[in-house]
Amino acid sequence: MSELNIARAFNSAASNYATIAHAPVRETLQRQTKLLLEHELECITPGNTLLDLGCGPGVSAKKLELYCKHYIGVDIAEKMIELAQQEHNGKTWLVGDMHTIPLADASVDIVYSNLAFQWSNEQSELLKEVARVLKPGGRVVFSTLLEGSLPEFKRLYERNITRGYQCYPTFEDWSLKASAHGFATLSSEVQSINTRFDSAKSLLDSVKGIGAGVLTIHQRSNESGLKGKTWYSNLINAIQQECSDSDGSLHLTYQIGVFHLQFKGD
C-alpha cells in the first residue's frame, strides 16, 4: 500500500481515531498494546529525545514525556498532526513518512511506535531509517501486527465477501531484519490479543476507524445502490457468523509482536 493511500486513510480516520482506538470504556487493541510497550519503557533510563513514530493525534504523548526531556511526534497524516497540535501545546509535531524521518542523523535516544510498523512494505528500509536517527546505544520499543492476525477476515475472503485480506510479516522476519541493521534484541515476544464488540457495526468501526479498513473491507465490484446494500447486509451476516462468541459478542484476533531493541551503532 502506498504512502499516499496510507496518509489518505488516516486523514479520513483522524477525527474519530482517539475515540475508537483508545476508548476508555473497553480494551481496544491500541490500549492493550500501549500497556505492553509501557512495560518495556519502564526498563529504559529516560533519554534526552524520544521519537513517537506514527504518533497519530498524540494519545501517548503525556505518558511518553516521562521518559524524555524532548518529545517529538511524527505521523504521515497531516490531520493527525493538526489534532495533536490542538490537544498538546509546546511539543514538536512533524508530518513525515517513517521511511524518511524528518530528523537529523543520531539525534534520538528512544524510538517508540505503537501499531505503525505493520504499514511498512519495506521493513528493512524502515529499520535502516530508524537506525539512522538513533544515537549509538539508543533504544527502539515497538508493537506491530504479525502473520496470523485477523483470521476472521481471511475467512470472509474465502467466502467471497471481501476482495482480499492483509498479510503481515512473521516474528522471525522482524527479528532477522533487526539484527541485520545493527540492532540487538533486548526482549521480544508474541502476544495473542482478542478484541470484543457488541455489534458487527462496532467491529467494522474499529477497523475502518483507524484507517485500516481500506486494506480489508472491499466490495468485489463497483456495485452501488441496491446491490451495494445487499453486499453490506451479506457482510454483516458473515461477520456475525465468523466472529461470534458463546456470549453473543463478536471478536477479532490479532498476533502482536512486541520488540525492545538497542542500536549497537557503527
Secondary structure, 3 states (H helix, E strand, C coil): CCHHHHHHHHHHHHHHHHHHHCCCCCCCHHHHHHHHHHHHHCCCCCEEEEEEECCCCCCCHHHHHHHEEEEEEEECCHHHHHHHHHHCCCCEEEECCCCCCCCCCCCEEEEEEECCHHHCCCHHHHHHHHHHHEEEEEEEEEEEECCCCCHHHHHHHHCCCCCCCCCCCCHHHHHHHHHHCCEEEEEEEEEEEEEEECCHHHHHHHHHCCCCHHHHCCCCCCCCHHHHHHHHHHHHHHHHHHCECCCCCEEEEEEEEEEEEEECCC
